[in-house]
Amino acid sequence: MPHGRGPHWDERHDSFPADFYDSNICCQFALHRARCRPDLVDHEVPAIGGSSVSEEASTPIRPTWVPENLYPYSSHFAEIDGSRVHYLDEGSGPPLVLLHGNPTWSFLYRDIIAGLRDRFRCIAVDYPGFGLSRAAPGYSFTPVEHARVVAELVSRLDLREATLMVQDWGGPIGFAAAGRHPDRFVAFIIGNTWAWPKSDPSTQAFSRFLGGPVGGWLIRQRNFFVERIIPAGVRRKKLDKTVMDAYRGPFPTPESREPVHVFPREILASRPFLADVERDLDAVRDRPALIVWGTKDVAFRAPERRHWEELFADHRTVLLDGAGHYIQEDAADEIVAAVRQWRPADN
């Protein structure tokens, strides 16, 4: 069932299908992925005992663009309002929820998971339409819908005493989920992001251009976000073909790139949602925050960082010198070290 865009969140707990993968489906997945990704529809088996999360396949078959050596993690899936939501669940300890932005997916967090899974239970989510997740028919790929999905997954996994790490659109989406479940989150790791309405001239120009007809053509026909924005947002190194192919993989067709086009439009179109997120920050701003900030990001700069520092009195800021927008690619080792120092093993 498609999500509405009203203020009320769907609280239904649907049953979950069993194994996701079979070779025929995955071959189709690797070759073609439509907007709502019907090529991923598989034979559904009712969940046993009301389980809310499906087990990963014993021998999972993934699309060829997923590099197993870089992403050696087991896949998990949850059925949420008709969307098949893919997530990683690695390590042990208090939960660490990791949320990506545009046009990335949980692959973005691969090195951070490797560095922190001895201290945290790392849960990295792909929003419907991104990564290995499949969107339900009628899903509109808006941040309010993604936030509902994340909040529902947090609830179904019964995560408590959790830390949330956000970057890019992960900020509004993650803090919307935290506002929904403030009792489940105890701390935040904040990368280059925001969680309030923005309408400065550069924001307006970006949203109107890339969220408009010309931007839509560039994104759908030229895969502009993947081919141009990701490389431009990684300042310290050049991403190799294997990594770039992992970011290209979810978006092989113009139709499959619609979720990427929605996000820039929604910077302005979702101002009421962003105002709600900002308001709900009051429920969690007493928690500690680690701010890890790339200094060469052209999207989020010192004013946004200072806003976060003002919001969270109990904060520690670590500047990632020379890192661009995609800090997880540019500075994973520094982020891991900062988190380990901020949250020592004996805490």
HELIX and SHEET records of a PDB file:
HELIX    1   1 SER A   23  LEU A   31  1                                   9    
HELIX    2   2 PRO A   38  LEU A   40  5                                   3    
HELIX    3   3 SER A  106  TYR A  109  5                                   4    
HELIX    4   4 ARG A  110  LEU A  116  1                                   7    
HELIX    5   5 PRO A  143  ARG A  156  1                                  14    
HELIX    6   6 GLY A  170  ARG A  180  1                                  11    
HELIX    7   7 PRO A  182  ARG A  184  5                                   3    
HELIX    8   8 PRO A  201  LEU A  210  1                                  10    
HELIX    9   9 PRO A  213  ARG A  222  1                                  10    
HELIX   10  10 PHE A  224  PHE A  224  1                                   1    
HELIX   11  11 PHE A  225  ILE A  229  3                                   5    
HELIX   12  12 ILE A  230  ALA A  232  1                                   3    
HELIX   13  13 LYS A  241  ARG A  248  1                                   8    
HELIX   14  14 GLU A  255  ARG A  257  5                                   3    
HELIX   15  15 GLU A  258  ALA A  269  1                                  12    
HELIX   16  16 ARG A  271  ASP A  280  1                                  10    
HELIX   17  17 LEU A  281  ALA A  283  5                                   3    
HELIX   18  18 ALA A  302  LEU A  311  1                                  10    
HELIX   19  19 ILE A  327  ASP A  330  1                                   4    
HELIX   20  20 ALA A  332  TRP A  342  1                                  11    
SHEET    1   A 8 SER A  75  ILE A  80  0                                        
SHEET    2   A 8 SER A  83  GLU A  90 -1                                        
SHEET    3   A 8 ARG A 121  VAL A 125 -1                                        
SHEET    4   A 8 PRO A  95  LEU A  99  1                                        
SHEET    5   A 8 ALA A 162  ASP A 168  1                                        
SHEET    6   A 8 PHE A 185  THR A 193  1                                        
SHEET    7   A 8 ALA A 289  GLY A 294  1                                        
SHEET    8   A 8 HIS A 315  LEU A 320  1                                        
END                                                                             
